[in-house]
Amino acid sequence: MAESMEQPTGGCTCGQVRYRVLSSPMIVHCCHCRWCQRQTGTAFALNALLEADQVQLEQGAVETIVLDSPSGRGQSVTRCGSCRVAVWSSYYMGGLQEHVRFLRVGTLDDPDLMPPDVHIYTSSKQPWLQLPENANAVAAFYRFDATWSAANLRRREALFEAAGIE
């Protein structure tokens, strides 16, 4: 997402929940793990990682439920209270859960604004899905320092500082 671009908006299917994205994402994951496939009911999940305060709820009532996760620590999924569409989620990430939102890119009014930066867990992607030749793709997870930009690594570090994590 270009820095000069207007702040993207999005929401749920029924239109009761609306949000605004205040900054570009730190990174956009296209996750091909079987867990994401099961939870989304499709071939992958596309999530833009943003600081929680950079996703502004503008209208509507949301509810958060906790689902199991492969780590065993749980995943908080925030949904529209009416149509139940998931708009973002949070994972236990060493104390960062309240500070990072995994925004569901498909809930943006213009999801083309946030294409994937990296495809993760491609070892379990659907065999019929062909990734572009130039796609940044890894079999499992990646090294942050090799995948994130220097500016976004600083944003990540600021989150650790805000959460009091060394």
Secondary structure, 3 states (H helix, E strand, C coil): CCCCCCCCEEECCCCCCEEEECCCCCEEEEECCHHHHHHHCCCCEEEEEEEHHHEEEEECCEEEEEECCCCCCCEEEEEECCCCCEEEEEECCCCCCCCEEEEEHHHECCHHHCCCCEEECHHHCCCCCCCCCCCCECCCCCCHHHHCCHHHHHHHHHHHHHCCCC
